[in-house]
Amino acid sequence: MRTPHPIAAHAPPHPPPNPYEELAALDDGPLDDFLRDEEPAFAGEPEESRWTPPNHRKGSGGRRRQRRVRGRGRTPLSALPLAAKTVITVLVLAAFLALGDRWALLYAERTAAEKVRDQLDLRATPEVEIDGFPFVTQVLDRRLDSVSVTVPDVAADRISLAKVSATATGVRLDGGPTSLRGARVPSLDGEVLLSFDDLNRELGASQVTFTGHGGDEVRARGTLPVAGHDLRLRADARIRRDGERGISTEVGGMRLDIGDLATFRPGARESEGLHLTRESAARLAKEKRRAKELLSVPAIAERLGVPDSAVRAALRDDNGFAEFTGSPKFVRELMKVNLVDLAVDHPALLKRLGFDPALLDGLSRLTRLALVDRLSIGFRLPKPPRGDLRLRDVRVHKDGISVRVTGEGLAVGAAVDK
């Protein structure tokens, strides 16, 4: 009989348990039952408040999906093809070049406007607009296809022109975009506008209003103060070209109405002067006392073309006087009498007839030339330092007078001296 080995004698009858196997056994143990238990931990607890283990894989996947949604449609520049990159680069460069071209254009327009203002001694800086794109290539060629200039409020003798606008073509530049010294204008075409609103403001101190009446006719209507009396004014003016750069006014049909008593027409002809209106002459013929005072002056009877014997007979007999003064011929002849001439010899008589002696004196001083000067709306364009500037056809519109202007061989700035 063998003797057992000492170590074997002390060995346990079964091998020791494997800890991993014990952990695996827990899969079907109470912990698994606890985790799988679908009943709430506490009675009455709502189902949605039960604790569930976090799903980290689900959360990270949601964030990745969110990032994909947010970044959808965005393509990094590095992922674009070479053709797309080239197009973008060209567009960016074109934008910068266009911006630079516009800056050079604005600078040139401002410089040109200042030179035109100083050269022509204008009260306001004109507006200069250079057409064509790109501008830099035109400057490098030193030639502008078209330049538009608008000058507001140009002084012209007694009045101001509302606007002078012109377009120059084929302009030759002297200098570059940052050193523009002048320009030559071989051809220019434009328009001069004279506004009736400006005329009413500048010449309407006597409350005279100018309005167009078609063709070349302008009507003046309003009041004119004479010796403290506001007389109604009516006049018709015709606008015509005067020489190469001027506009003149031919004023006719001038008339000043003293109420319904008399009408004054300046001038030395028989039809001009101060005359009774038909209404006042007929009224005077019916007023016996004033008519007798009038006929008692031999000079008046002579102007009436009435024989002295007929006048004396009418003054002695009231019936004969009524028949004499009531005839249409008497009223017509009475309207022909120039009361200004009569006032020189018989001022008291006209005062009894209702005329203010101061008014008669003021009318005698108001000559035709003086009244025409008040209503004149002529003007002349300033002579350019170089070249030829001419006015063409004249047109009268509802709002004012327009005149076409043309120019050749003009120059501004340093180009004037060349």
C-alpha positions as a Markdown table, in Angstrom:
| # | Residue | x | y | z |
|---|---|---|---|---|
| 1 | Met | 0.0 | 0.0 | 0.0 |
| 2 | Arg | 1.4 | 3.3 | -1.1 |
| 3 | Thr | 1.8 | 6.1 | 1.2 |
| 4 | Pro | 0.1 | 9.3 | -0.1 |
| 5 | His | 2.3 | 12.3 | -1.0 |
| 6 | Pro | 2.4 | 14.8 | 1.8 |
| 7 | Ile | 1.0 | 17.7 | -0.4 |
| 8 | Ala | -1.7 | 15.5 | -1.8 |
| 9 | Ala | -2.8 | 14.5 | 1.6 |
| 10 | His | -3.6 | 18.1 | 2.5 |
| 11 | Ala | -5.3 | 19.0 | -1.0 |
| 12 | Pro | -9.0 | 19.8 | -0.8 |
| 13 | Pro | -11.4 | 17.3 | -2.2 |
| 14 | His | -12.7 | 19.8 | -4.9 |
| 15 | Pro | -11.0 | 22.5 | -6.9 |
| 16 | Pro | -11.5 | 26.2 | -5.8 |
| 17 | Pro | -14.4 | 28.1 | -7.4 |
| 18 | Asn | -13.7 | 30.3 | -10.5 |
| 19 | Pro | -14.6 | 33.9 | -9.8 |
| 20 | Tyr | -15.6 | 34.6 | -13.5 |
| 21 | Glu | -18.0 | 31.7 | -13.3 |
| 22 | Glu | -19.6 | 33.2 | -10.3 |
| 23 | Leu | -20.1 | 36.5 | -12.1 |
| 24 | Ala | -21.6 | 34.7 | -15.1 |
| 25 | Ala | -23.9 | 32.9 | -12.7 |
| 26 | Leu | -25.3 | 36.2 | -11.6 |
| 27 | Asp | -26.8 | 36.6 | -15.2 |
| 28 | Asp | -29.7 | 34.5 | -14.1 |
| 29 | Gly | -29.6 | 35.5 | -10.5 |
| 30 | Pro | -31.5 | 38.0 | -8.3 |
| 31 | Leu | -29.5 | 41.0 | -9.7 |
| 32 | Asp | -30.8 | 40.2 | -13.2 |
| 33 | Asp | -34.3 | 39.7 | -11.9 |
| 34 | Phe | -34.0 | 43.1 | -10.1 |
| 35 | Leu | -32.8 | 44.9 | -13.3 |
| 36 | Arg | -35.5 | 43.2 | -15.4 |
| 37 | Asp | -38.2 | 43.8 | -12.9 |
| 38 | Glu | -40.9 | 45.8 | -14.7 |
| 39 | Glu | -42.8 | 46.7 | -11.5 |
| 40 | Pro | -42.2 | 50.2 | -10.0 |
| 41 | Ala | -39.9 | 50.3 | -7.1 |
| 42 | Phe | -42.6 | 52.0 | -5.0 |
| 43 | Ala | -46.2 | 51.5 | -5.2 |
| 44 | Gly | -48.1 | 54.4 | -6.8 |
| 45 | Glu | -45.1 | 55.8 | -8.7 |
| 46 | Pro | -46.0 | 56.8 | -12.3 |
| 47 | Glu | -44.6 | 54.8 | -15.1 |
| 48 | Glu | -42.7 | 57.6 | -16.8 |
| 49 | Ser | -40.7 | 58.3 | -13.6 |
| 50 | Arg | -39.1 | 54.9 | -13.5 |
| 51 | Trp | -35.4 | 55.0 | -13.7 |
| 52 | Thr | -33.8 | 53.5 | -16.8 |
| 53 | Pro | -30.1 | 53.2 | -17.5 |
| 54 | Pro | -28.7 | 55.9 | -19.7 |
| 55 | Asn | -28.0 | 54.9 | -23.3 |
| 56 | His | -24.7 | 56.6 | -24.1 |
| 57 | Arg | -24.5 | 55.1 | -27.5 |
| 58 | Lys | -27.9 | 56.6 | -28.4 |
| 59 | Gly | -27.0 | 60.1 | -27.1 |
| 60 | Ser | -23.7 | 60.3 | -29.0 |
| 61 | Gly | -25.4 | 59.1 | -32.1 |
| 62 | Gly | -28.1 | 61.8 | -31.8 |
| 63 | Arg | -25.4 | 64.5 | -31.4 |
| 64 | Arg | -23.6 | 63.3 | -34.5 |
| 65 | Arg | -26.9 | 63.4 | -36.4 |
| 66 | Gln | -27.5 | 66.9 | -35.1 |
| 67 | Arg | -24.1 | 68.0 | -36.3 |
| 68 | Arg | -24.8 | 66.4 | -39.7 |
| 69 | Val | -28.1 | 68.3 | -40.0 |
| 70 | Arg | -26.6 | 71.6 | -38.9 |
| 71 | Gly | -23.7 | 71.3 | -41.3 |
| 72 | Arg | -25.9 | 70.1 | -44.2 |
| 73 | Gly | -25.4 | 72.4 | -47.3 |
| 74 | Arg | -22.0 | 73.7 | -46.1 |
| 75 | Thr | -19.1 | 72.7 | -48.3 |
| 76 | Pro | -15.7 | 73.7 | -47.2 |
| 77 | Leu | -13.7 | 75.7 | -49.7 |
| 78 | Ser | -11.0 | 73.0 | -49.8 |
| 79 | Ala | -13.7 | 70.5 | -51.0 |
| 80 | Leu | -14.7 | 72.7 | -54.0 |
| 81 | Pro | -13.3 | 71.7 | -57.4 |
| 82 | Leu | -10.6 | 73.8 | -59.0 |
| 83 | Ala | -13.0 | 75.4 | -61.6 |
| 84 | Ala | -15.3 | 76.6 | -58.8 |
| 85 | Lys | -12.4 | 78.1 | -56.9 |
| 86 | Thr | -11.2 | 79.9 | -60.0 |
| 87 | Val | -14.7 | 81.4 | -60.6 |
| 88 | Ile | -14.9 | 82.6 | -57.1 |
| 89 | Thr | -11.5 | 84.2 | -57.3 |
| 90 | Val | -12.3 | 85.9 | -60.5 |
| 91 | Leu | -15.6 | 87.3 | -59.1 |
| 92 | Val | -13.8 | 88.6 | -56.0 |
| 93 | Leu | -11.1 | 90.3 | -58.1 |
| 94 | Ala | -13.8 | 91.7 | -60.4 |
| 95 | Ala | -15.6 | 93.2 | -57.4 |
| 96 | Phe | -12.5 | 94.9 | -56.2 |
| 97 | Leu | -11.7 | 96.2 | -59.6 |
| 98 | Ala | -15.2 | 97.5 | -60.1 |
| 99 | Leu | -15.0 | 99.2 | -56.7 |
| 100 | Gly | -11.8 | 100.8 | -57.6 |
| 101 | Asp | -13.1 | 101.9 | -61.0 |
| 102 | Arg | -16.2 | 103.6 | -59.3 |
| 103 | Trp | -13.9 | 105.4 | -56.8 |
| 104 | Ala | -11.8 | 106.8 | -59.6 |
| 105 | Leu | -15.0 | 107.8 | -61.5 |
| 106 | Leu | -16.4 | 109.6 | -58.4 |
| 107 | Tyr | -13.1 | 111.4 | -57.9 |
| 108 | Ala | -12.9 | 112.5 | -61.5 |
| 109 | Glu | -16.5 | 113.7 | -61.5 |
| 110 | Arg | -15.9 | 115.8 | -58.4 |
| 111 | Thr | -12.7 | 117.3 | -59.7 |
| 112 | Ala | -14.3 | 118.1 | -63.0 |
| 113 | Ala | -17.3 | 119.8 | -61.3 |
| 114 | Glu | -15.0 | 122.0 | -59.2 |
| 115 | Lys | -12.9 | 123.1 | -62.3 |
| 116 | Val | -16.1 | 124.0 | -64.2 |
| 117 | Arg | -17.4 | 126.0 | -61.3 |
| 118 | Asp | -14.1 | 127.9 | -60.9 |
| 119 | Gln | -13.6 | 128.4 | -64.6 |
| 120 | Leu | -17.1 | 129.8 | -65.3 |
| 121 | Asp | -17.3 | 131.6 | -61.9 |
| 122 | Leu | -20.6 | 129.8 | -61.0 |
| 123 | Arg | -22.5 | 130.3 | -57.8 |
| 124 | Ala | -23.3 | 126.6 | -57.4 |
| 125 | Thr | -21.2 | 123.5 | -58.1 |
| 126 | Pro | -22.5 | 121.7 | -61.1 |
| 127 | Glu | -23.3 | 118.0 | -61.3 |
| 128 | Val | -21.0 | 116.1 | -63.6 |
| 129 | Glu | -21.8 | 112.5 | -64.7 |
| 130 | Ile | -19.4 | 110.5 | -66.8 |
| 131 | Asp | -21.0 | 107.7 | -68.8 |
| 132 | Gly | -19.4 | 104.4 | -69.8 |
| 133 | Phe | -17.8 | 101.4 | -68.0 |
| 134 | Pro | -15.1 | 100.8 | -67.1 |
| 135 | Phe | -13.9 | 104.3 | -66.5 |
| 136 | Val | -10.2 | 103.5 | -66.0 |
| 137 | Thr | -9.8 | 102.2 | -69.5 |
| 138 | Gln | -11.3 | 105.5 | -70.8 |
| 139 | Val | -8.9 | 107.5 | -68.7 |
| 140 | Leu | -6.0 | 105.5 | -69.9 |
| 141 | Asp | -7.1 | 106.3 | -73.4 |
| 142 | Arg | -7.6 | 109.9 | -72.3 |
| 143 | Arg | -11.0 | 110.1 | -74.0 |
| 144 | Leu | -14.5 | 110.0 | -72.5 |
| 145 | Asp | -17.4 | 108.9 | -74.7 |
| 146 | Ser | -20.0 | 111.1 | -73.0 |
| 147 | Val | -20.1 | 113.6 | -70.1 |
| 148 | Ser | -23.3 | 115.2 | -68.8 |
| 149 | Val | -23.1 | 118.5 | -66.9 |
| 150 | Thr | -26.0 | 120.1 | -65.1 |
| 151 | Val | -25.5 | 123.6 | -63.7 |
| 152 | Pro | -28.3 | 125.0 | -61.4 |
| 153 | Asp | -29.0 | 128.6 | -60.7 |
| 154 | Val | -26.8 | 130.4 | -63.2 |
| 155 | Ala | -26.8 | 134.2 | -63.0 |
| 156 | Ala | -27.8 | 135.9 | -66.3 |
| 157 | Asp | -28.1 | 139.7 | -66.1 |
| 158 | Arg | -31.2 | 140.6 | -64.0 |
| 159 | Ile | -32.5 | 137.1 | -63.7 |
| 160 | Ser | -31.1 | 133.7 | -63.0 |
| 161 | Leu | -31.4 | 130.6 | -65.1 |
| 162 | Ala | -33.1 | 127.7 | -63.3 |
| 163 | Lys | -30.9 | 125.1 | -65.0 |
| 164 | Val | -28.3 | 124.7 | -67.7 |
| 165 | Ser | -27.8 | 121.0 | -68.8 |
| 166 | Ala | -25.6 | 119.8 | -71.6 |
| 167 | Thr | -24.0 | 116.6 | -72.8 |
| 168 | Ala | -20.5 | 116.6 | -74.3 |
| 169 | Thr | -19.2 | 113.8 | -76.5 |
| 170 | Gly | -15.7 | 112.8 | -77.4 |
| 171 | Val | -14.1 | 114.6 | -74.5 |
| 172 | Arg | -10.3 | 114.7 | -74.5 |
| 173 | Leu | -8.7 | 114.6 | -71.1 |
| 174 | Asp | -5.6 | 116.5 | -69.9 |
| 175 | Gly | -4.2 | 114.3 | -67.1 |
| 176 | Gly | -5.1 | 111.1 | -65.4 |
| 177 | Pro | -7.8 | 110.2 | -62.9 |
| 178 | Thr | -5.8 | 111.5 | -59.9 |
| 179 | Ser | -4.2 | 114.5 | -61.8 |
| 180 | Leu | -7.0 | 115.8 | -64.0 |
| 181 | Arg | -6.0 | 119.2 | -65.2 |
| 182 | Gly | -8.5 | 120.0 | -67.8 |
| 183 | Ala | -10.5 | 118.8 | -70.8 |
| 184 | Arg | -11.4 | 119.7 | -74.4 |
| 185 | Val | -15.0 | 119.4 | -75.6 |
| 186 | Pro | -15.3 | 119.1 | -79.3 |
| 187 | Ser | -19.1 | 118.9 | -79.3 |
| 188 | Leu | -21.8 | 119.9 | -76.9 |
| 189 | Asp | -25.6 | 119.8 | -77.0 |
| 190 | Gly | -27.9 | 121.0 | -74.2 |
| 191 | Glu | -30.7 | 123.1 | -73.0 |
| 192 | Val | -31.2 | 126.3 | -70.9 |
| 193 | Leu | -34.3 | 126.4 | -68.7 |
| 194 | Leu | -35.8 | 129.7 | -67.5 |
| 195 | Ser | -38.5 | 129.0 | -64.9 |
| 196 | Phe | -41.6 | 131.1 | -64.5 |
| 197 | Asp | -41.4 | 130.5 | -60.8 |
| 198 | Asp | -38.0 | 132.2 | -60.7 |
| 199 | Leu | -39.2 | 135.1 | -62.8 |
| 200 | Asn | -42.2 | 135.6 | -60.5 |
| 201 | Arg | -39.8 | 135.7 | -57.6 |
| 202 | Glu | -37.1 | 137.9 | -59.1 |
| 203 | Leu | -39.3 | 140.3 | -61.2 |
| 204 | Gly | -42.5 | 139.9 | -59.3 |
| 205 | Ala | -41.8 | 142.4 | -56.6 |
| 206 | Ser | -44.8 | 144.3 | -58.0 |
| 207 | Gln | -47.0 | 141.1 | -57.8 |
| 208 | Val | -46.6 | 140.4 | -61.5 |
| 209 | Thr | -47.0 | 136.8 | -62.6 |
| 210 | Phe | -45.6 | 135.4 | -65.9 |
| 211 | Thr | -47.3 | 132.5 | -67.7 |
| 212 | Gly | -46.7 | 130.8 | -71.0 |
| 213 | His | -49.3 | 131.1 | -73.7 |
| 214 | Gly | -47.9 | 128.8 | -76.4 |
| 215 | Gly | -45.5 | 129.5 | -79.2 |
| 216 | Asp | -43.2 | 132.3 | -78.2 |
| 217 | Glu | -45.7 | 134.4 | -76.1 |
| 218 | Val | -45.5 | 135.1 | -72.4 |
| 219 | Arg | -48.3 | 136.9 | -70.6 |
| 220 | Ala | -47.7 | 139.2 | -67.6 |
| 221 | Arg | -50.6 | 139.8 | -65.2 |
| 222 | Gly | -50.7 | 141.4 | -61.8 |
| 223 | Thr | -50.5 | 144.7 | -60.1 |
| 224 | Leu | -48.0 | 147.6 | -60.3 |
| 225 | Pro | -47.7 | 150.2 | -57.6 |
| 226 | Val | -47.8 | 153.8 | -58.9 |
| 227 | Ala | -47.9 | 156.8 | -56.5 |
| 228 | Gly | -49.5 | 154.7 | -53.7 |
| 229 | His | -52.1 | 153.1 | -56.0 |
| 230 | Asp | -52.1 | 149.4 | -57.1 |
| 231 | Leu | -52.9 | 149.4 | -60.8 |
| 232 | Arg | -53.8 | 146.3 | -62.6 |
| 233 | Leu | -51.2 | 145.4 | -65.2 |
| 234 | Arg | -51.6 | 143.5 | -68.4 |
| 235 | Ala | -48.8 | 142.9 | -70.9 |
| 236 | Asp | -47.9 | 140.4 | -73.6 |
| 237 | Ala | -44.2 | 139.6 | -74.3 |
| 238 | Arg | -42.7 | 137.7 | -77.2 |
| 239 | Ile | -39.4 | 135.9 | -76.6 |
| 240 | Arg | -36.9 | 135.7 | -79.3 |
| 241 | Arg | -33.2 | 134.9 | -79.8 |
| 242 | Asp | -30.9 | 138.0 | -79.8 |
| 243 | Gly | -27.6 | 137.2 | -81.4 |
| 244 | Glu | -25.7 | 134.0 | -80.7 |
| 245 | Arg | -25.9 | 133.9 | -76.9 |
| 246 | Gly | -28.8 | 136.2 | -75.9 |
| 247 | Ile | -32.5 | 136.2 | -75.5 |
| 248 | Ser | -34.6 | 139.4 | -75.7 |
| 249 | Thr | -38.1 | 140.3 | -74.9 |
| 250 | Glu | -40.5 | 142.3 | -77.1 |
| 251 | Val | -43.2 | 143.7 | -74.8 |
| 252 | Gly | -46.5 | 144.8 | -76.3 |
| 253 | Gly | -50.1 | 145.3 | -75.3 |
| 254 | Met | -49.1 | 147.0 | -72.1 |
| 255 | Arg | -52.0 | 148.4 | -70.1 |
| 256 | Leu | -52.5 | 149.7 | -66.6 |
| 257 | Asp | -56.1 | 149.8 | -65.3 |
| 258 | Ile | -57.1 | 152.4 | -62.7 |
| 259 | Gly | -60.1 | 150.5 | -61.5 |
| 260 | Asp | -62.9 | 150.9 | -64.0 |
| 261 | Leu | -62.2 | 154.6 | -64.4 |
| 262 | Ala | -59.4 | 154.8 | -66.9 |
| 263 | Thr | -56.7 | 152.9 | -68.7 |
| 264 | Phe | -53.1 | 153.9 | -69.1 |
| 265 | Arg | -51.0 | 152.8 | -72.1 |
| 266 | Pro | -47.4 | 154.1 | -72.0 |
| 267 | Gly | -46.3 | 155.8 | -75.3 |
| 268 | Ala | -46.7 | 159.0 | -77.3 |
| 269 | Arg | -49.1 | 157.8 | -80.0 |
| 270 | Glu | -52.7 | 159.0 | -80.0 |
| 271 | Ser | -54.1 | 155.6 | -78.8 |
| 272 | Glu | -51.6 | 155.7 | -75.9 |
| 273 | Gly | -51.7 | 157.7 | -72.7 |
| 274 | Leu | -54.5 | 157.9 | -70.1 |
| 275 | His | -58.0 | 157.4 | -71.4 |
| 276 | Leu | -61.4 | 156.9 | -69.9 |
| 277 | Thr | -63.0 | 153.5 | -70.2 |
| 278 | Arg | -66.2 | 153.1 | -72.1 |
| 279 | Glu | -68.1 | 152.6 | -68.8 |
| 280 | Ser | -66.7 | 155.7 | -67.1 |
| 281 | Ala | -67.1 | 157.8 | -70.3 |
| 282 | Ala | -70.8 | 156.8 | -70.5 |
| 283 | Arg | -71.3 | 157.5 | -66.8 |
| 284 | Leu | -69.7 | 160.9 | -67.1 |
| 285 | Ala | -71.9 | 161.8 | -70.0 |
| 286 | Lys | -75.0 | 161.2 | -67.8 |
| 287 | Glu | -73.7 | 163.3 | -64.9 |
| 288 | Lys | -74.7 | 166.8 | -65.9 |
| 289 | Arg | -72.6 | 168.8 | -63.5 |
| 290 | Arg | -69.3 | 167.0 | -64.3 |
| 291 | Ala | -70.1 | 167.0 | -68.1 |
| 292 | Lys | -70.7 | 170.8 | -68.0 |
| 293 | Glu | -67.4 | 171.3 | -66.1 |
| 294 | Leu | -65.7 | 169.3 | -68.7 |
| 295 | Leu | -67.2 | 171.1 | -71.7 |
| 296 | Ser | -66.6 | 174.5 | -70.2 |
| 297 | Val | -62.9 | 174.1 | -70.9 |
| 298 | Pro | -62.3 | 175.2 | -74.5 |
| 299 | Ala | -59.3 | 172.9 | -74.9 |
| 300 | Ile | -61.4 | 169.8 | -74.1 |
| 301 | Ala | -64.1 | 170.9 | -76.5 |
| 302 | Glu | -61.5 | 171.3 | -79.1 |
| 303 | Arg | -60.1 | 167.8 | -78.4 |
| 304 | Leu | -63.6 | 166.5 | -78.7 |
| 305 | Gly | -63.9 | 168.0 | -82.2 |
| 306 | Val | -67.0 | 169.9 | -81.3 |
| 307 | Pro | -67.6 | 173.4 | -82.7 |
| 308 | Asp | -67.5 | 176.1 | -80.0 |
| 309 | Ser | -71.0 | 177.4 | -81.1 |
| 310 | Ala | -72.5 | 173.9 | -80.5 |
| 311 | Val | -70.9 | 173.6 | -77.1 |
| 312 | Arg | -72.3 | 177.1 | -76.0 |
| 313 | Ala | -75.8 | 176.1 | -77.3 |
| 314 | Ala | -75.7 | 172.8 | -75.4 |
| 315 | Leu | -74.6 | 174.5 | -72.2 |
| 316 | Arg | -77.5 | 177.1 | -72.4 |
| 317 | Asp | -80.3 | 174.5 | -73.1 |
| 318 | Asp | -80.6 | 171.4 | -70.8 |
| 319 | Asn | -82.5 | 169.5 | -73.4 |
| 320 | Gly | -80.0 | 170.2 | -76.0 |
| 321 | Phe | -77.2 | 169.4 | -73.6 |
| 322 | Ala | -78.8 | 166.0 | -72.8 |
| 323 | Glu | -79.2 | 165.3 | -76.5 |
| 324 | Phe | -75.6 | 166.4 | -77.1 |
| 325 | Thr | -73.9 | 164.3 | -74.4 |
| 326 | Gly | -76.2 | 161.3 | -74.8 |
| 327 | Ser | -75.1 | 160.6 | -78.4 |
| 328 | Pro | -72.7 | 157.6 | -79.0 |
| 329 | Lys | -70.4 | 160.0 | -80.8 |
| 330 | Phe | -69.8 | 162.0 | -77.7 |
| 331 | Val | -68.8 | 159.0 | -75.7 |
| 332 | Arg | -66.4 | 157.8 | -78.4 |
| 333 | Glu | -64.8 | 161.1 | -78.7 |
| 334 | Leu | -64.5 | 161.5 | -74.9 |
| 335 | Met | -62.7 | 158.2 | -74.7 |
| 336 | Lys | -60.0 | 159.5 | -77.1 |
| 337 | Val | -59.0 | 162.4 | -74.9 |
| 338 | Asn | -55.6 | 161.9 | -73.3 |
| 339 | Leu | -56.2 | 162.8 | -69.7 |
| 340 | Val | -52.4 | 163.1 | -69.0 |
| 341 | Asp | -52.2 | 166.1 | -71.4 |
| 342 | Leu | -55.3 | 167.5 | -69.8 |
| 343 | Ala | -53.9 | 167.2 | -66.3 |
| 344 | Val | -51.0 | 169.5 | -67.2 |
| 345 | Asp | -53.4 | 172.4 | -67.9 |
| 346 | His | -56.3 | 171.6 | -65.7 |
| 347 | Pro | -55.3 | 169.5 | -62.7 |
| 348 | Ala | -58.2 | 170.7 | -60.5 |
| 349 | Leu | -60.7 | 169.6 | -63.2 |
| 350 | Leu | -59.4 | 166.0 | -63.2 |
| 351 | Lys | -59.4 | 165.9 | -59.5 |
| 352 | Arg | -63.1 | 166.7 | -59.5 |
| 353 | Leu | -63.5 | 163.9 | -62.0 |
| 354 | Gly | -62.1 | 161.5 | -59.5 |
| 355 | Phe | -58.4 | 161.4 | -60.4 |
| 356 | Asp | -55.5 | 161.7 | -57.8 |
| 357 | Pro | -53.1 | 164.4 | -59.0 |
| 358 | Ala | -50.1 | 162.4 | -57.6 |
| 359 | Leu | -51.2 | 159.4 | -59.6 |
| 360 | Leu | -51.4 | 161.4 | -62.8 |
| 361 | Asp | -47.9 | 162.8 | -62.1 |
| 362 | Gly | -46.6 | 159.2 | -61.5 |
| 363 | Leu | -48.2 | 158.0 | -64.8 |
| 364 | Ser | -46.6 | 160.9 | -66.7 |
| 365 | Arg | -43.2 | 159.7 | -65.4 |
| 366 | Leu | -43.9 | 156.1 | -66.3 |
| 367 | Thr | -42.5 | 155.9 | -69.8 |
| 368 | Arg | -42.8 | 152.9 | -72.1 |
| 369 | Leu | -39.1 | 152.2 | -71.8 |
| 370 | Ala | -39.3 | 152.2 | -68.0 |
| 371 | Leu | -42.2 | 149.7 | -68.0 |
| 372 | Val | -40.6 | 147.5 | -70.6 |
| 373 | Asp | -37.5 | 147.3 | -68.5 |
| 374 | Arg | -39.5 | 146.1 | -65.6 |
| 375 | Leu | -41.0 | 143.3 | -67.6 |
| 376 | Ser | -37.9 | 142.3 | -69.6 |
| 377 | Ile | -36.9 | 138.7 | -69.1 |
| 378 | Gly | -34.0 | 138.7 | -71.5 |
| 379 | Phe | -30.6 | 137.2 | -70.7 |
| 380 | Arg | -27.2 | 136.4 | -72.2 |
| 381 | Leu | -25.0 | 133.4 | -71.6 |
| 382 | Pro | -21.5 | 134.1 | -70.4 |
| 383 | Lys | -18.8 | 133.8 | -73.1 |
| 384 | Pro | -16.7 | 130.7 | -72.7 |
| 385 | Pro | -12.9 | 131.2 | -72.3 |
| 386 | Arg | -12.4 | 129.1 | -75.4 |
| 387 | Gly | -14.6 | 127.8 | -78.2 |
| 388 | Asp | -18.1 | 128.8 | -79.4 |
| 389 | Leu | -21.3 | 128.6 | -77.5 |
| 390 | Arg | -24.6 | 129.4 | -79.2 |
| 391 | Leu | -28.3 | 129.5 | -78.5 |
| 392 | Arg | -30.7 | 128.0 | -80.9 |
| 393 | Asp | -34.5 | 127.8 | -81.0 |
| 394 | Val | -36.6 | 129.2 | -78.2 |
| 395 | Arg | -39.7 | 127.4 | -76.9 |
| 396 | Val | -42.3 | 128.6 | -74.3 |
| 397 | His | -43.8 | 126.0 | -72.1 |
| 398 | Lys | -46.3 | 126.0 | -69.3 |
| 399 | Asp | -43.6 | 126.1 | -66.6 |
| 400 | Gly | -41.0 | 128.2 | -68.3 |
| 401 | Ile | -38.9 | 129.0 | -71.3 |
| 402 | Ser | -36.4 | 126.5 | -72.8 |
| 403 | Val | -33.6 | 127.4 | -75.2 |
| 404 | Arg | -31.5 | 124.8 | -77.0 |
| 405 | Val | -27.7 | 125.4 | -76.7 |
| 406 | Thr | -24.9 | 124.0 | -78.8 |
| 407 | Gly | -21.1 | 124.4 | -78.5 |
| 408 | Glu | -17.9 | 123.5 | -80.4 |
| 409 | Gly | -14.2 | 123.6 | -79.5 |
| 410 | Leu | -14.8 | 124.3 | -75.8 |
| 411 | Ala | -12.2 | 123.8 | -73.1 |
| 412 | Val | -12.0 | 123.8 | -69.3 |
| 413 | Gly | -9.1 | 123.8 | -66.9 |
| 414 | Ala | -5.5 | 123.8 | -68.1 |
| 415 | Ala | -6.8 | 123.0 | -71.6 |
| 416 | Val | -7.9 | 126.6 | -72.1 |
| 417 | Asp | -4.3 | 127.8 | -72.3 |
| 418 | Lys | -3.3 | 125.3 | -74.9 |
